[in-house]
Amino acid sequence: MIILAIIFLATCVLWLYWAAKARHMDQMTASLPALPTLPLIGNGSLFLGDTQQILKNLWTLADLAFKHKNSAKLWLGPKLYVAIGDPEDAQVVLENCLDKDVVYRFLRPWLGHGLFVAPVNLWKAHRKVLLPVFHNKIVEEYLGVIAEQADVLVERLNERVDAKQFDVLKYITACTLDIVFETAMGERMDVQHSPDTPYLRARHTVMEILNMRLFKVWLQPDCIFNLTPYAKQQRDNIDLTHKFTDEVVQKKRLEYERKKGDLKGQNDGKLRAVLDLLFGREIEFTDEQLREHIDSITIAGNDTTALVIAYTLVLLGIHQDAQERVLQEQESIFGSSTRGSTKEDLQQMHYLERVIKESMRLYTVVPIIARNIDRDIYLPTCGVTVPAGAGAVIGAFAIHQSAAWGPKPEVFDPDRFLPERSQNRHPAAFLPFSYGSRNCIGRNFGMLIMKSIISTVVRSYKIEADEIGPLKVEMLLFPINGHQIKISRRTLLK
C-alpha cells in the first residue's frame, strides 16, 4: 500500500508540474490561433484518418495560420507546437534552433546518429568533417556514373514507349538508387535490372512501418509499439540493411588500410566514393559511424531526389510549352547528341533549373521541418515568444504557396526563379533543402543528379501527362494516383 501511495503521489506531482508548465506555455502563446482541442490528445485528431485526410488537416491548420500573421499553435498530447508559415519566422527558427524535434527519434534505430538525425553537438563536429566531401569538385567526379545510369533508365523506359500511362517513379527510384549506391559506397547494385533483392525489400518494409508509426499516434509510444509484431518486423529488417552496409564498410576499411602507405595505390584513377573519402579525416570515424552516415545518404537522400525528378517529368508532361523550352535549351547545348552531361553542360541549363525549382516549390517532397525549441525565442512576424520546451513545425509546403510568392502561387511558372524576380524575395521563402547551417549537405549533388537525368529523358522522349491530382503525406509527399506519364520516342535532329 505504501508503494502504491508513493507512486500515486509522484504521479500527482508530475501531473501538477506538467499542468503548470503547460499553462505557462499557453499564456506565452495566447495570441496565436488554435484549432479546438480534445482532452489528453490535444490536436492529435489532426493525425487520424488516412494520409490524404491528414494532408487536408494540415492545410486546415495552414489556412488558420495564414489568417493570423502566418502562425498558429497546436497541442500534440502534452507538447506544444507552433506551426509557422512565414519565411521570416522560419528563418529565425532554422538559424537558431538546430536540434531536430523528438518526432525524428523514430528514425534513430535505422539511421543512428547519421547527419540527418544526429544530436546538435555531434552534428556540428561531423558536418565540419563531411562538408569537404560534398564539395562541387568532388561530386563532379560522379557525372560519369550519373550519365551511365541515365542511359540505362532511357533503355528501361523504352518498354513503355507509345503505351498507356504508367507510374514513372519506380523507374526513377531504381536509377537514383544505382547512382547513390555507386557514388556513396562504390558498389554497383544494378537495381534497374534487378529491383527485387533482400536488401531492397527490407528497406521498403522499414519505410512502410516508419510511415505508419509516424501518423498512427497510438503506435508512437515505445511501450506500445514494442508490444506489436511491427517492432520485431522493423528490427529484423533494419538488421538486414545494417548488415549490408556494415559489410561494405569493412571491405572499404581493409582497402584503405592496404593503400595507406602506398601513394601509387591512393591515386589509381578509380572512382572515389563518398565512403572512401571518409577514411583518414580529422575524426577517425568508427565503422558504426561510417554506416550511419552512409545509410543517411542512401536512405534519406535518395527518395527525395527521385520524387523531385518524377514530379518534374509529370509537370513537363502537363505543360507542353515548358517542355518545349527545356528541349530547345537542351538542343542548344547538345545538338542531336545523346551523350551524358558534363559540368559545363549543366551550368548552361538555366531554364531546366528553374523548372526543377518550381516543381520543388509546388510539390514540396519534405513538406514539414520540425525543430526543438531549446530556449525562449522571439518570432518577429507573429510577435510571439515561443517558450523553451516547445516544438516548431515549419510548414515548407505552406510557405511555398504563401503570399511570399505573389499572386496565384498555385500556378506553375518557372520564371518565378529568374534573378530579377527573385532578388527581393525572402531567402527562407524557398525551403526544399531546409535553411540555415543545418540545411541539406547534399543539395548540390542532388541538383546535379536531377538536371542530368531530366536532360537525358527529355532528349530521348516526349512526355504527356494529366493533372497530378490529390496528394497524401507520409514522411514525404506523394500523389494518390502516382506519377503517371505517357512517353513517345523523339526523332533526333540531324
MARLODO-450140 format. One record per residue (C-alpha): x, y, z; chain; residue in one letter; residue number from 1. Coordinates in steps of 0.1 Angstrom, whole numbers, m for minus. Each point is the difference from the previous one (the first is absolute). Example, Ala and Ser with C-alpha at 12.3 -4.5 7.8 and 13.67 -1.06 7.14 Angstrom:
# residues 2
{r {123; m45; 78}; A; A; 1} {r {14; 34; m7}; A; S; 2} 
END
This chain:
# residues 494
{r {0; 0; 0}; A; M; 1} {r {28; 24; 9}; A; I; 2} {r {16; m6; m34}; A; I; 3} {r {m33; 6; m18}; A; L; 4} {r {m4; 32; 20}; A; A; 5} {r {35; 12; m10}; A; I; 6} {r {m7; m7; m37}; A; I; 7} {r {m33; 18; 2}; A; F; 8} {r {16; 30; 18}; A; L; 9} {r {28; 1; m26}; A; A; 10} {r {m25; m2; m28}; A; T; 11} {r {m20; 29; 15}; A; C; 12} {r {32; 21; 4}; A; V; 13} {r {10; m6; m36}; A; L; 14} {r {m34; 8; m13}; A; W; 15} {r {m1; 33; 20}; A; L; 16} {r {34; 9; m13}; A; Y; 17} {r {m10; m7; m36}; A; W; 18} {r {m33; 18; 4}; A; A; 19} {r {18; 31; 13}; A; A; 20} {r {26; m1; m28}; A; K; 21} {r {m27; m5; m26}; A; A; 22} {r {m20; 29; 14}; A; R; 23} {r {31; 22; m1}; A; H; 24} {r {7; m10; m37}; A; M; 25} {r {m37; 6; m9}; A; D; 26} {r {1; 35; 16}; A; Q; 27} {r {33; 9; m19}; A; M; 28} {r {m16; m9; m33}; A; T; 29} {r {m35; 12; 8}; A; A; 30} {r {m2; 23; m30}; A; S; 31} {r {5; m30; m25}; A; L; 32} {r {m32; m15; m14}; A; P; 33} {r {m6; m37; 6}; A; A; 34} {r {m24; m27; m11}; A; L; 35} {r {m23; m15; 26}; A; P; 36} {r {17; m26; 22}; A; T; 37} {r {m11; m32; 16}; A; L; 38} {r {9; m12; 35}; A; P; 39} {r {33; m18; 3}; A; L; 40} {r {8; m1; m38}; A; I; 41} {r {m4; 37; m7}; A; G; 42} {r {0; 4; m37}; A; N; 43} {r {11; m36; m6}; A; G; 44} {r {m31; m6; m20}; A; S; 45} {r {17; 19; m28}; A; L; 46} {r {20; m31; m6}; A; F; 47} {r {m29; m24; 0}; A; L; 48} {r {m14; m14; m33}; A; G; 49} {r {19; m9; m32}; A; D; 50} {r {30; 18; m13}; A; T; 51} {r {m21; 21; m25}; A; Q; 52} {r {m23; 12; 29}; A; Q; 53} {r {31; 8; 21}; A; I; 54} {r {13; 23; m27}; A; L; 55} {r {m34; 17; m2}; A; K; 56} {r {1; 5; 38}; A; N; 57} {r {35; 16; m3}; A; L; 58} {r {m13; 24; m27}; A; W; 59} {r {m29; 9; 24}; A; T; 60} {r {27; 9; 26}; A; L; 61} {r {20; 19; m27}; A; A; 62} {r {m31; 20; m10}; A; D; 63} {r {m7; 9; 36}; A; L; 64} {r {36; 12; 3}; A; A; 65} {r {m2; 21; m32}; A; F; 66} {r {m29; 19; 15}; A; K; 67} {r {20; 9; 31}; A; H; 68} {r {35; 12; m8}; A; K; 69} {r {10; m34; m15}; A; N; 70} {r {2; m19; 32}; A; S; 71} {r {m22; m22; 22}; A; A; 72} {r {4; m24; 29}; A; K; 73} {r {m10; m35; 7}; A; L; 74} {r {4; m25; 28}; A; W; 75} {r {10; m36; m7}; A; L; 76} {r {m7; m17; 33}; A; G; 77} {r {20; 20; 26}; A; P; 78} {r {23; 17; m24}; A; K; 79} {r {m6; 35; m15}; A; L; 80} {r {10; 6; m37}; A; Y; 81} {r {0; 33; m19}; A; V; 82} {r {m9; m5; m37}; A; A; 83} {r {19; 26; m21}; A; I; 84} {r {m10; 11; m35}; A; G; 85} {r {21; 32; m2}; A; D; 86} {r {35; 2; m16}; A; P; 87} {r {14; 24; 26}; A; E; 88} {r {m12; m20; 30}; A; D; 89} {r {12; m32; m17}; A; A; 90} {r {34; 16; m5}; A; Q; 91} {r {3; 9; 37}; A; V; 92} {r {m8; m36; 11}; A; V; 93} {r {22; m17; m26}; A; L; 94} {r {30; 22; 7}; A; E; 95} {r {m3; m2; 38}; A; N; 96} {r {m16; m33; 9}; A; C; 97} {r {22; m28; m15}; A; L; 98} {r {m12; m29; 20}; A; D; 99} {r {m25; m23; m18}; A; K; 100} {r {m34; m5; 16}; A; D; 101} {r {m7; m31; 20}; A; V; 102} {r {m21; m14; m28}; A; V; 103} {r {32; m9; m19}; A; Y; 104} {r {8; m25; 27}; A; R; 105} {r {m19; m26; m20}; A; F; 106} {r {29; 0; m26}; A; L; 107} {r {27; m5; 26}; A; R; 108} {r {m1; m38; 1}; A; P; 109} {r {7; 1; m37}; A; W; 110} {r {22; 30; m6}; A; L; 111} {r {16; 2; 34}; A; G; 112} {r {19; 32; 4}; A; H; 113} {r {4; 7; m37}; A; G; 114} {r {0; 37; m10}; A; L; 115} {r {m38; 0; m7}; A; F; 116} {r {m10; m8; 36}; A; V; 117} {r {32; 6; 20}; A; A; 118} {r {m2; 20; 32}; A; P; 119} {r {13; 35; m4}; A; V; 120} {r {35; m4; 16}; A; N; 121} {r {8; m31; m21}; A; L; 122} {r {m15; 15; m31}; A; W; 123} {r {22; 31; 2}; A; K; 124} {r {32; m20; 4}; A; A; 125} {r {m9; m25; m27}; A; H; 126} {r {m14; 24; m26}; A; R; 127} {r {32; 20; 1}; A; K; 128} {r {19; m31; m10}; A; V; 129} {r {m25; m12; m26}; A; L; 130} {r {m6; 34; m17}; A; L; 131} {r {32; m1; m22}; A; P; 132} {r {m11; m35; m13}; A; V; 133} {r {m30; 17; m16}; A; F; 134} {r {20; 28; m16}; A; H; 135} {r {m9; 6; m36}; A; N; 136} {r {33; m12; m13}; A; K; 137} {r {m5; m33; 17}; A; I; 138} {r {m36; m7; m10}; A; V; 139} {r {8; 10; m36}; A; E; 140} {r {21; m31; m2}; A; E; 141} {r {m32; m19; 2}; A; Y; 142} {r {m15; 14; m32}; A; L; 143} {r {12; m30; m20}; A; G; 144} {r {m19; m24; 23}; A; V; 145} {r {m31; 22; m2}; A; I; 146} {r {2; 1; m38}; A; A; 147} {r {4; m38; m2}; A; E; 148} {r {m29; m7; 22}; A; Q; 149} {r {m22; 26; m18}; A; A; 150} {r {7; m19; m32}; A; D; 151} {r {m12; m32; 17}; A; V; 152} {r {m31; 18; 10}; A; L; 153} {r {m7; 10; m36}; A; V; 154} {r {5; m36; m10}; A; E; 155} {r {m24; m12; 27}; A; R; 156} {r {m27; 26; m9}; A; L; 157} {r {1; m13; m36}; A; N; 158} {r {m24; m27; 10}; A; E; 159} {r {m26; 27; 7}; A; R; 160} {r {2; 18; m33}; A; V; 161} {r {m34; 7; m16}; A; D; 162} {r {m18; m20; 27}; A; A; 163} {r {m25; 12; 26}; A; K; 164} {r {8; 21; 30}; A; Q; 165} {r {24; m14; 26}; A; F; 166} {r {14; 11; 33}; A; D; 167} {r {35; 12; m8}; A; V; 168} {r {12; 2; 37}; A; L; 169} {r {10; m36; 2}; A; K; 170} {r {23; 4; m30}; A; Y; 171} {r {15; 32; 14}; A; I; 172} {r {5; m15; 34}; A; T; 173} {r {19; m30; m14}; A; A; 174} {r {22; 24; m20}; A; C; 175} {r {8; 23; 29}; A; T; 176} {r {7; m30; 23}; A; L; 177} {r {26; m13; m24}; A; D; 178} {r {16; 35; m1}; A; I; 179} {r {m1; 4; 38}; A; V; 180} {r {13; m35; 7}; A; F; 181} {r {30; 4; m23}; A; E; 182} {r {9; 35; 9}; A; T; 183} {r {m5; m4; 38}; A; A; 184} {r {13; m35; 4}; A; M; 185} {r {19; m8; m31}; A; G; 186} {r {m24; m30; m5}; A; E; 187} {r {m18; m8; m33}; A; R; 188} {r {m34; m13; 9}; A; M; 189} {r {m17; m1; m34}; A; D; 190} {r {m34; 7; 15}; A; V; 191} {r {m14; 11; m33}; A; Q; 192} {r {4; m35; m13}; A; H; 193} {r {m4; m19; 33}; A; S; 194} {r {m24; 20; 22}; A; P; 195} {r {m11; m30; 22}; A; D; 196} {r {28; m7; 25}; A; T; 197} {r {m2; m8; 37}; A; P; 198} {r {17; 33; 9}; A; Y; 199} {r {m25; 21; m20}; A; L; 200} {r {m30; m20; 13}; A; R; 201} {r {12; 6; 36}; A; A; 202} {r {5; 37; m7}; A; R; 203} {r {m35; 3; m14}; A; H; 204} {r {m15; m18; 31}; A; T; 205} {r {17; 23; 24}; A; V; 206} {r {m12; 30; m19}; A; M; 207} {r {m36; m13; 2}; A; E; 208} {r {2; m5; 37}; A; I; 209} {r {15; 34; 7}; A; L; 210} {r {m26; 17; m21}; A; N; 211} {r {m27; m19; 19}; A; M; 212} {r {14; 8; 34}; A; R; 213} {r {5; 37; m8}; A; L; 214} {r {m37; 6; m7}; A; F; 215} {r {m17; m26; 23}; A; K; 216} {r {4; 18; 33}; A; V; 217} {r {m9; m31; 21}; A; W; 218} {r {32; m17; m14}; A; L; 219} {r {23; 28; 9}; A; Q; 220} {r {7; m9; 37}; A; P; 221} {r {28; m26; 0}; A; D; 222} {r {m17; m20; 28}; A; C; 223} {r {m30; m6; m23}; A; I; 224} {r {19; m4; m33}; A; F; 225} {r {23; m26; 15}; A; N; 226} {r {m30; m22; 9}; A; L; 227} {r {m11; m1; m37}; A; T; 228} {r {14; m24; m27}; A; P; 229} {r {12; 31; m19}; A; Y; 230} {r {28; 5; 25}; A; A; 231} {r {17; m34; m7}; A; K; 232} {r {m7; 4; m38}; A; Q; 233} {r {17; 35; 1}; A; Q; 234} {r {29; m13; 20}; A; R; 235} {r {6; m30; m22}; A; D; 236} {r {m1; 20; m32}; A; N; 237} {r {22; 28; 14}; A; I; 238} {r {25; m26; 10}; A; D; 239} {r {0; m13; m36}; A; L; 240} {r {7; 35; m14}; A; T; 241} {r {27; 6; 26}; A; H; 242} {r {17; m33; m8}; A; K; 243} {r {3; 10; m37}; A; F; 244} {r {15; 34; 8}; A; T; 245} {r {23; m14; 27}; A; D; 246} {r {15; m25; m25}; A; E; 247} {r {7; 28; m24}; A; V; 248} {r {16; 22; 27}; A; V; 249} {r {22; m28; 12}; A; Q; 250} {r {11; m8; m36}; A; K; 251} {r {8; 36; m7}; A; K; 252} {r {20; 4; 33}; A; R; 253} {r {21; m30; m10}; A; L; 254} {r {7; 16; m34}; A; E; 255} {r {9; 33; 18}; A; Y; 256} {r {24; m17; 24}; A; E; 257} {r {17; m18; m29}; A; R; 258} {r {4; 33; m20}; A; K; 259} {r {9; 23; 29}; A; K; 260} {r {37; m2; m5}; A; G; 261} {r {m2; m5; m38}; A; D; 262} {r {0; 34; m17}; A; L; 263} {r {m4; m17; m34}; A; K; 264} {r {m30; m20; 12}; A; G; 265} {r {m16; 31; 14}; A; Q; 266} {r {m1; 16; m34}; A; N; 267} {r {m10; m29; m22}; A; D; 268} {r {m26; 19; m20}; A; G; 269} {r {m30; m19; 14}; A; K; 270} {r {m32; 18; 10}; A; L; 271} {r {3; 14; 36}; A; R; 272} {r {m33; m9; 16}; A; A; 273} {r {m12; 21; 30}; A; V; 274} {r {9; m29; 23}; A; L; 275} {r {36; m1; m13}; A; D; 276} {r {4; 37; 8}; A; L; 277} {r {m12; m4; 36}; A; L; 278} {r {31; m20; 11}; A; F; 279} {r {30; 19; 14}; A; G; 280} {r {m20; 32; 8}; A; R; 281} {r {5; 23; 30}; A; E; 282} {r {m24; m23; 19}; A; I; 283} {r {8; m37; m3}; A; E; 284} {r {m35; m13; m5}; A; F; 285} {r {m9; m34; 14}; A; T; 286} {r {m15; m26; m23}; A; D; 287} {r {m34; 6; 16}; A; E; 288} {r {2; 38; m5}; A; Q; 289} {r {10; m6; m37}; A; L; 290} {r {m30; m23; m4}; A; R; 291} {r {m23; 27; 15}; A; E; 292} {r {12; 27; m23}; A; H; 293} {r {m1; m21; m31}; A; I; 294} {r {m35; m13; 9}; A; D; 295} {r {m11; 36; 5}; A; S; 296} {r {12; 9; m35}; A; I; 297} {r {m14; m31; m18}; A; T; 298} {r {m33; 0; 19}; A; I; 299} {r {m9; 36; 9}; A; A; 300} {r {14; 14; m32}; A; G; 301} {r {m11; m24; m27}; A; N; 302} {r {m38; 1; 3}; A; D; 303} {r {m2; 38; 1}; A; T; 304} {r {22; 3; m32}; A; T; 305} {r {m21; m26; m18}; A; A; 306} {r {m33; 16; 10}; A; L; 307} {r {11; 35; m13}; A; V; 308} {r {10; m15; m34}; A; I; 309} {r {m33; m19; m3}; A; A; 310} {r {m21; 31; 9}; A; Y; 311} {r {21; 21; m25}; A; T; 312} {r {m6; m25; m28}; A; L; 313} {r {m37; 0; 7}; A; V; 314} {r {m1; 38; 0}; A; L; 315} {r {18; 1; m33}; A; L; 316} {r {m25; m25; m14}; A; G; 317} {r {m29; 23; 11}; A; I; 318} {r {17; 33; m11}; A; H; 319} {r {11; m7; m36}; A; Q; 320} {r {12; 35; m5}; A; D; 321} {r {25; m4; 29}; A; A; 322} {r {11; m34; m14}; A; Q; 323} {r {6; 16; m34}; A; E; 324} {r {21; 28; 17}; A; R; 325} {r {20; m27; 19}; A; V; 326} {r {5; m19; m33}; A; L; 327} {r {12; 31; m19}; A; Q; 328} {r {25; 7; 28}; A; E; 329} {r {13; m36; m1}; A; Q; 330} {r {3; 2; m38}; A; E; 331} {r {20; 32; 3}; A; S; 332} {r {24; m18; 23}; A; I; 333} {r {2; m35; m15}; A; F; 334} {r {m13; 4; m36}; A; G; 335} {r {m12; m35; m10}; A; S; 336} {r {24; m18; 24}; A; S; 337} {r {m12; m24; 27}; A; T; 338} {r {32; 1; 20}; A; R; 339} {r {0; 6; 37}; A; G; 340} {r {2; 34; 16}; A; S; 341} {r {33; 16; 9}; A; T; 342} {r {5; 27; 27}; A; K; 343} {r {0; 26; m27}; A; E; 344} {r {m32; m13; m15}; A; D; 345} {r {m18; 1; 34}; A; L; 346} {r {11; 35; 5}; A; Q; 347} {r {m19; 11; m31}; A; Q; 348} {r {m33; m17; 10}; A; M; 349} {r {m15; 32; 14}; A; H; 350} {r {m36; m6; m10}; A; Y; 351} {r {1; m36; 10}; A; L; 352} {r {12; 10; 35}; A; E; 353} {r {m28; 25; 3}; A; R; 354} {r {m25; m28; m10}; A; V; 355} {r {15; m23; 27}; A; I; 356} {r {m2; 27; 26}; A; K; 357} {r {m36; 8; m9}; A; E; 358} {r {m8; m37; 3}; A; S; 359} {r {16; m1; 35}; A; M; 360} {r {m20; 31; 10}; A; R; 361} {r {m34; m13; m12}; A; L; 362} {r {6; m36; 12}; A; Y; 363} {r {21; 3; 32}; A; T; 364} {r {11; m36; 4}; A; V; 365} {r {11; 7; 36}; A; V; 366} {r {m31; 19; 10}; A; P; 367} {r {9; 6; 37}; A; I; 368} {r {32; 9; 19}; A; I; 369} {r {m3; m5; 37}; A; A; 370} {r {25; 15; 25}; A; R; 371} {r {3; 0; 38}; A; N; 372} {r {m2; 34; 17}; A; I; 373} {r {28; m2; 25}; A; D; 374} {r {m3; 35; 13}; A; R; 375} {r {m26; 28; m1}; A; D; 376} {r {0; 15; m35}; A; I; 377} {r {m18; 30; m14}; A; Y; 378} {r {m17; m2; m34}; A; L; 379} {r {m2; 35; m15}; A; P; 380} {r {m29; m5; m25}; A; T; 381} {r {m25; m16; 24}; A; C; 382} {r {14; 20; 29}; A; G; 383} {r {1; m30; 24}; A; V; 384} {r {28; m14; 22}; A; T; 385} {r {m1; m37; m3}; A; V; 386} {r {10; m17; 33}; A; P; 387} {r {29; m24; 5}; A; A; 388} {r {m13; m36; m1}; A; G; 389} {r {m25; 6; m28}; A; A; 390} {r {4; m12; m35}; A; G; 391} {r {0; 20; m33}; A; A; 392} {r {m16; m15; m31}; A; V; 393} {r {11; 19; m31}; A; I; 394} {r {m26; m6; m26}; A; G; 395} {r {22; 2; m31}; A; A; 396} {r {m29; m12; m21}; A; F; 397} {r {m20; 30; 12}; A; A; 398} {r {28; 26; m3}; A; I; 399} {r {5; m12; m36}; A; H; 400} {r {m36; 10; m9}; A; Q; 401} {r {m3; 31; 22}; A; S; 402} {r {m2; 37; m8}; A; A; 403} {r {38; 1; m1}; A; A; 404} {r {m3; m13; m35}; A; W; 405} {r {m23; 27; m12}; A; G; 406} {r {m34; m5; m17}; A; P; 407} {r {m11; m34; m11}; A; K; 408} {r {27; m20; 18}; A; P; 409} {r {m18; m33; m10}; A; E; 410} {r {8; 6; m37}; A; V; 411} {r {30; m17; m16}; A; F; 412} {r {24; 28; m11}; A; D; 413} {r {37; m9; m2}; A; P; 414} {r {9; 36; m7}; A; D; 415} {r {m8; 9; 36}; A; R; 416} {r {37; m10; 5}; A; F; 417} {r {14; 25; m25}; A; L; 418} {r {26; 21; 19}; A; P; 419} {r {m20; 32; m5}; A; E; 420} {r {m31; m16; 15}; A; R; 421} {r {19; m16; 29}; A; S; 422} {r {22; 28; 12}; A; Q; 423} {r {m26; 15; 25}; A; N; 424} {r {m14; m34; 11}; A; R; 425} {r {8; m11; 36}; A; H; 426} {r {28; m25; 0}; A; P; 427} {r {m20; m24; 22}; A; A; 428} {r {m30; 0; m23}; A; A; 429} {r {15; m30; m19}; A; F; 430} {r {7; m30; 23}; A; L; 431} {r {4; m32; m21}; A; P; 432} {r {34; m6; 16}; A; F; 433} {r {m10; 16; 33}; A; S; 434} {r {19; 32; 10}; A; Y; 435} {r {29; 12; 22}; A; G; 436} {r {31; m19; 11}; A; S; 437} {r {m20; m32; 3}; A; R; 438} {r {m12; m1; m36}; A; N; 439} {r {4; m30; m22}; A; C; 440} {r {37; m7; m4}; A; I; 441} {r {m6; m18; m34}; A; G; 442} {r {m21; 27; m16}; A; R; 443} {r {26; 8; m28}; A; N; 444} {r {5; m37; m7}; A; F; 445} {r {m38; m5; m1}; A; G; 446} {r {m4; 28; m26}; A; M; 447} {r {27; m16; m22}; A; L; 448} {r {m19; m33; 0}; A; I; 449} {r {m33; 17; m7}; A; M; 450} {r {12; 21; m29}; A; K; 451} {r {20; m28; m15}; A; S; 452} {r {m28; m26; 0}; A; I; 453} {r {m28; 24; m11}; A; I; 454} {r {23; 13; m28}; A; S; 455} {r {6; m36; m13}; A; T; 456} {r {m37; m10; 3}; A; V; 457} {r {m13; 32; m18}; A; V; 458} {r {25; m4; m28}; A; R; 459} {r {m12; m36; m5}; A; S; 460} {r {m38; 2; 5}; A; Y; 461} {r {m29; 23; m4}; A; K; 462} {r {m21; m1; 32}; A; I; 463} {r {m37; 4; 4}; A; E; 464} {r {m19; 1; 33}; A; A; 465} {r {m33; 9; 16}; A; D; 466} {r {m4; 20; 32}; A; E; 467} {r {18; m15; 30}; A; I; 468} {r {m32; m1; 21}; A; G; 469} {r {m4; m5; 37}; A; P; 470} {r {30; m4; 23}; A; L; 471} {r {8; m19; 32}; A; K; 472} {r {27; 6; 26}; A; V; 473} {r {20; m28; 15}; A; E; 474} {r {36; 9; 10}; A; M; 475} {r {1; 16; m35}; A; L; 476} {r {m27; 13; m24}; A; L; 477} {r {m15; m23; m25}; A; F; 478} {r {m28; 1; m26}; A; P; 479} {r {m29; m24; 8}; A; I; 480} {r {0; m12; m36}; A; N; 481} {r {38; 0; m4}; A; G; 482} {r {22; 19; m25}; A; H; 483} {r {m19; m10; m32}; A; Q; 484} {r {15; 8; m34}; A; I; 485} {r {m1; m12; m36}; A; K; 486} {r {31; 1; m22}; A; I; 487} {r {9; m1; m37}; A; S; 488} {r {35; m1; m15}; A; R; 489} {r {14; 32; m14}; A; R; 490} {r {14; 1; m35}; A; T; 491} {r {35; 14; 4}; A; L; 492} {r {9; 31; m21}; A; L; 493} {r {26; m5; m27}; A; K; 494} 
END
